[in-house]
Amino acid sequence: MDFGFKKEESELIEEVREFIEQKITSELVEETHQLGAIYGGAEAREFIKKLGARGWLTPAWPRDYGGLDSSEMVTYIIRDEMAYAGLPLYFVAAYNAGPMILRDGSEEMKREFLPPIARGEIEFALGYTEPQAGSDLAALNIRAEDRGDHFLLNGQKMFNTSTHVADYHWLAARTNFDGPKHKGISLMVVDLKSPGITIRPLITMAGWRTNEVYYDDVVVPKKNMMGEKNRGFYYLMGALDFERMFAPSAYKRLFEEIVDYARETVFNGRPLSKDPLIRQKLAQMAIELEVSKLLYYQLAYILDREKIPNYQASMEKMFATEVAQRICNTGMEVLGLYGQLKKGDPRAPLAGKLEFFYRSSVVETIYAGTSEIQRNIIAERGLGLPRG
Ligand SMILES: Cc1cc2nc3c(=O)[nH]c(=O)nc-3n(C[C@H](O)[C@H](O)[C@H](O)COP(=O)(O)OP(=O)(O)OC[C@H]3O[C@@H](n4cnc5c(N)ncnc54)[C@H](O)[C@@H]3O)c2cc1C
């Protein structure tokens, strides 16, 4: 078994690092932290177009649709290097919706949406959750009435992040109220500037914004429906499998800074690095980060063999996000009460980064499916146990 990267992949890593050194500024990183997303700010829009110009947003897509005909391994390498540089790339259009359009969308839809996504010109926002439908997504009931050449939409969505800055809503709506719940859902692409859409902010404990979105007689052309009517739940499950991945190096960088802090700080006359408890905890985190990395690259490996990872994606997402929280907890123990000081406070160790990451890491085991839901998926689809 060979765990190393191929020669061309190792060369790419060098190229990406050089690009990062030239193009990632502290202003860009700060803007992304403030927004809680890479998309939306002025700095980021320019940066994303530079990524797109190199084909680095969608390297695995066919050239016809704006890709490089390369591999998912390349995509995963780019994402992890960016995460290490403080700029985790989360694009709904390039990473969740786009791959599903590529697989199951009409040719018209592919031509309309995929090339501008690949160039970094447009972004989507996820439109799944509703007040009564989170873990149980099949319970969603935003109504899409079939009016011949268009749907008429009425209802509410909840926690739909980035809808205030994205261009399109990747929306799951109910098109059939009879029969099994999961067989009456369709997926569609909605222009977020359509009349009748109202977006209201919900601010997370990390300080960044998600939204509730109201649909009031919103017209969506039929051509914007993904694949077949009433099969949206299956596309949605596929898109979730693409979404459930988490580049581990965002927290690897934080971990390395915590280790440096322990190395350099003397407390009660003794270096923190000599404290047996701290050493044990840091060693444990180093192991868990390594496991996260292997689970992460396993997903690329599966995708490159033309399969969509399923329970493996749940394993990676669940493990990596829980490791992220354990790293933050460990960091708080190492830094002591100073760890709670915010960015901007001159006494804050690591420039207040840990305090920010600690708050951000909380939501990561919730969105894209909670840890309990990931464990259910692993039990059912990974181990073949009956539904709970
Ligand atoms: C910051 C943030 C951003 C988000 N962004 C988006 C977005 O962009 N688009 C979008 O569509 N959604 C988004 N979400 C929604 C997110 O996916 C849901 O919050 C999540 O799936 C949980 O649903 P819920 O909040 O309704 O909780 P519930 O489903 O009500 O769950 C409540 C608790 O019960 C547990 N639980 C539920 N069912 C089971 C079960 N069968 N077995 C064991 N335990 C169970 C859950 O694990 C959880 O702890 C976001 C959420 C947050 C917090």
The ligand as a MOL file (V3000), in Angstrom:
LIG
                    3D

  0  0  0     0  0            999 V3000
M  V30 BEGIN CTAB
M  V30 COUNTS 53 58 0 0 0
M  V30 BEGIN ATOM
M  V30 1 C -24.6050 27.5930 11.5250 0
M  V30 2 C -25.4850 26.6990 10.7200 0
M  V30 3 C -25.4520 26.7740 9.3360 0
M  V30 4 C -26.3190 25.9750 8.5790 0
M  V30 5 N -26.3230 26.1320 7.1980 0
M  V30 6 C -27.2620 25.4730 6.4820 0
M  V30 7 C -27.4190 25.7500 5.0920 0
M  V30 8 O -26.6700 26.5370 4.4780 0
M  V30 9 N -28.4310 25.1590 4.4160 0
M  V30 10 C -29.2900 24.2680 5.0240 0
M  V30 11 O -30.1820 23.7590 4.3600 0
M  V30 12 N -29.1430 23.9740 6.3450 0
M  V30 13 C -28.1720 24.5660 7.0890 0
M  V30 14 N -28.0600 24.3100 8.4300 0
M  V30 15 C -28.9990 23.4020 9.0680 0
M  V30 16 C -28.3870 22.1340 9.6160 0
M  V30 17 O -28.0950 21.2230 8.5780 0
M  V30 18 C -29.3830 21.5690 10.6400 0
M  V30 19 O -29.3800 22.4670 11.7370 0
M  V30 20 C -29.0100 20.1890 11.1050 0
M  V30 21 O -29.1720 19.2440 10.0780 0
M  V30 22 C -29.8620 19.7480 12.3220 0
M  V30 23 O -31.2110 19.9900 12.1260 0
M  V30 24 P -32.0670 20.7680 13.2220 0
M  V30 25 O -31.3540 22.0370 13.5670 0
M  V30 26 O -33.4730 20.8960 12.7260 0
M  V30 27 O -32.0190 19.8620 14.5090 0
M  V30 28 P -32.9340 18.5640 14.7800 0
M  V30 29 O -33.0320 17.7330 13.5520 0
M  V30 30 O -34.2050 19.0350 15.4150 0
M  V30 31 O -32.0470 17.7970 15.8300 0
M  V30 32 C -32.0000 18.1700 17.2260 0
M  V30 33 C -31.1090 17.1720 17.9510 0
M  V30 34 O -31.6640 15.8580 17.8490 0
M  V30 35 C -30.7330 14.9440 17.3010 0
M  V30 36 N -31.4120 13.9930 16.4320 0
M  V30 37 C -32.3500 14.2670 15.4840 0
M  V30 38 N -32.7350 13.1320 14.8480 0
M  V30 39 C -32.0210 12.1190 15.4020 0
M  V30 40 C -31.9630 10.7220 15.1610 0
M  V30 41 N -32.7060 10.1380 14.2350 0
M  V30 42 N -31.0950 9.9730 15.9100 0
M  V30 43 C -30.3120 10.5620 16.8570 0
M  V30 44 N -30.3360 11.8900 17.1420 0
M  V30 45 C -31.1750 12.6690 16.4110 0
M  V30 46 C -29.7640 15.8010 16.4950 0
M  V30 47 O -28.5050 15.1860 16.3690 0
M  V30 48 C -29.7080 17.0710 17.3550 0
M  V30 49 O -28.7750 16.9190 18.3940 0
M  V30 50 C -27.1870 25.0680 9.2130 0
M  V30 51 C -27.1810 24.9710 10.6150 0
M  V30 52 C -26.3540 25.7730 11.3680 0
M  V30 53 C -26.3870 25.6570 12.8720 0
M  V30 END ATOM
M  V30 BEGIN BOND
M  V30 1 1 1 2
M  V30 2 1 2 3
M  V30 3 2 2 52
M  V30 4 2 3 4
M  V30 5 1 4 5
M  V30 6 1 4 50
M  V30 7 2 5 6
M  V30 8 1 6 7
M  V30 9 1 6 13
M  V30 10 2 7 8
M  V30 11 1 7 9
M  V30 12 1 9 10
M  V30 13 2 10 11
M  V30 14 1 10 12
M  V30 15 2 12 13
M  V30 16 1 13 14
M  V30 17 1 14 15
M  V30 18 1 14 50
M  V30 19 1 15 16
M  V30 20 1 16 17
M  V30 21 1 16 18
M  V30 22 1 18 19
M  V30 23 1 18 20
M  V30 24 1 20 21
M  V30 25 1 20 22
M  V30 26 1 22 23
M  V30 27 1 23 24
M  V30 28 2 24 25
M  V30 29 1 24 26
M  V30 30 1 24 27
M  V30 31 1 27 28
M  V30 32 2 28 29
M  V30 33 1 28 30
M  V30 34 1 28 31
M  V30 35 1 31 32
M  V30 36 1 32 33
M  V30 37 1 33 34
M  V30 38 1 33 48
M  V30 39 1 34 35
M  V30 40 1 35 36
M  V30 41 1 35 46
M  V30 42 1 36 37
M  V30 43 1 36 45
M  V30 44 2 37 38
M  V30 45 1 38 39
M  V30 46 1 39 40
M  V30 47 2 39 45
M  V30 48 1 40 41
M  V30 49 2 40 42
M  V30 50 1 42 43
M  V30 51 2 43 44
M  V30 52 1 44 45
M  V30 53 1 46 47
M  V30 54 1 46 48
M  V30 55 1 48 49
M  V30 56 2 50 51
M  V30 57 1 51 52
M  V30 58 1 52 53
M  V30 END BOND
M  V30 END CTAB
M  END
